[in-house]
Amino acid sequence: KMVRPICQSFLINHNHESLKIQSKDIIANMKKSGYLLSDSKLRKIVGYIRSNNLLKPYFILSDTSGYWATDNHKEMDKFYKSMRFRAMNILSNIKPIHYMLKGVNDIQLEMFADES
C-alpha cells in the first residue's frame, strides 16, 4: 500500500543526491497522505524496495543526511562498498558468539545422546 507512493516520490522528487530527503520528512509526507508510518516501518519498506529492485535502473541510496534514488553507477558503487563493509563488520562481530553457541548446542546434544 505504501510502497507505490514512496517509489513514486523517490523517482519524481528525490532522484539525485542533491535532492535527499530525511526519514522524518518521508514520514510527515506520508502522514499528510493518510498513511501512518514509523521510522522502522520506513526502513523495512526501503529494504523491500531495494531487495526487490523496484526502482530499476534507479536504486535508493542513503547516508547520514537522507535518502535519494539514483541511476549513477559511481554513487551506487560507493554505497555498495560502504554497505558491504558494514555487513562484513557485523558478521565479524558475531562470529565469536556463533562459535560459542555452536559449542553450547554441541554439549547439549551430547548430554541428551547418552540418555537414549
C-alpha positions as CSV (number, residue, x, y, z in Angstrom):
1,K,0.0,0.0,0.0
2,M,2.7,2.5,0.9
3,V,5.4,1.1,-1.4
4,R,4.0,2.6,-4.6
5,P,3.7,6.2,-3.3
6,I,7.2,6.0,-1.7
7,C,8.6,4.7,-5.0
8,Q,6.9,7.5,-7.0
9,S,8.1,10.1,-4.6
10,F,11.7,8.9,-5.0
11,L,11.5,8.8,-8.8
12,I,9.9,12.2,-9.1
13,N,11.2,14.3,-6.2
14,H,14.3,12.7,-4.8
15,N,16.1,11.3,-7.8
16,H,19.5,13.0,-7.2
17,E,21.9,13.2,-4.3
18,S,21.2,17.0,-4.1
19,L,17.5,16.1,-3.5
20,K,17.9,13.9,-0.5
21,I,15.0,13.5,1.9
22,Q,15.3,12.6,5.6
23,S,13.2,9.8,7.0
24,K,11.2,12.3,9.3
25,D,10.2,14.2,6.1
26,I,9.1,11.0,4.3
27,I,7.1,10.0,7.4
28,A,5.5,13.5,7.6
29,N,4.6,13.5,3.8
30,M,3.1,10.0,4.1
31,K,1.0,11.2,7.1
32,K,-0.3,14.1,5.0
33,S,-1.4,11.4,2.5
34,G,-3.2,9.5,5.2
35,Y,-0.5,6.8,5.9
36,L,0.8,6.2,9.4
37,L,4.5,5.2,9.2
38,S,7.1,4.7,11.8
39,D,10.9,5.0,11.2
40,S,11.3,1.2,11.5
41,K,8.5,0.6,9.0
42,L,10.1,3.0,6.6
43,R,13.4,1.2,6.8
44,K,11.6,-2.1,6.1
45,I,9.8,-0.6,3.1
46,V,13.1,0.9,1.8
47,G,14.7,-2.5,2.3
48,Y,11.8,-4.2,0.4
49,I,12.2,-1.7,-2.5
50,R,15.9,-2.3,-2.6
51,S,15.9,-6.1,-2.3
52,N,13.2,-6.4,-5.0
53,N,14.9,-3.8,-7.2
54,L,11.6,-2.0,-7.7
55,L,13.2,1.3,-9.0
56,K,15.4,-0.3,-11.6
57,P,17.5,1.2,-13.2
58,Y,17.4,3.5,-10.1
59,F,18.3,2.4,-6.6
60,I,17.6,4.0,-3.2
61,L,20.8,5.1,-1.5
62,S,21.2,6.7,1.9
63,D,23.7,8.3,4.1
64,T,23.5,10.2,7.4
65,S,21.8,13.1,5.8
66,G,19.0,11.3,4.0
67,Y,17.7,9.0,1.2
68,W,17.7,9.5,-2.6
69,A,17.3,7.5,-5.7
70,T,20.0,7.4,-8.3
71,D,21.0,5.6,-11.5
72,N,24.5,6.9,-11.2
73,H,26.8,3.9,-11.0
74,K,29.6,5.7,-9.2
75,E,27.2,6.6,-6.4
76,M,25.9,3.1,-6.4
77,D,29.4,1.6,-6.2
78,K,30.3,3.9,-3.3
79,F,27.1,2.9,-1.4
80,Y,27.6,-0.8,-2.2
81,K,31.2,-0.7,-0.8
82,S,30.0,1.1,2.3
83,M,27.2,-1.3,3.0
84,R,29.4,-4.3,2.2
85,F,32.0,-3.1,4.7
86,R,29.3,-2.6,7.4
87,A,27.9,-6.1,6.7
88,M,31.3,-7.7,7.0
89,N,31.9,-5.9,10.3
90,I,28.6,-7.1,11.6
91,L,29.4,-10.7,10.6
92,S,32.9,-10.4,12.1
93,N,31.5,-9.1,15.4
94,I,29.0,-12.0,15.8
95,K,31.4,-14.8,14.7
96,P,32.6,-15.4,18.2
97,I,29.1,-15.8,19.6
98,H,28.3,-18.2,16.7
99,Y,31.1,-20.5,17.8
100,M,30.1,-20.1,21.5
101,L,26.5,-21.1,20.8
102,K,27.6,-23.9,18.5
103,G,29.7,-25.2,21.3
104,V,26.8,-25.0,23.8
105,N,24.4,-26.7,21.4
106,D,27.0,-29.5,20.8
107,I,27.4,-30.0,24.5
108,Q,23.6,-30.1,25.0
109,L,23.3,-32.7,22.2
110,E,26.0,-34.8,23.7
111,M,24.2,-34.8,27.1
112,F,20.9,-36.0,25.6
113,A,22.6,-38.5,23.3
114,D,23.7,-40.5,26.4
115,E,20.1,-40.9,27.6
116,S,18.9,-43.0,24.7
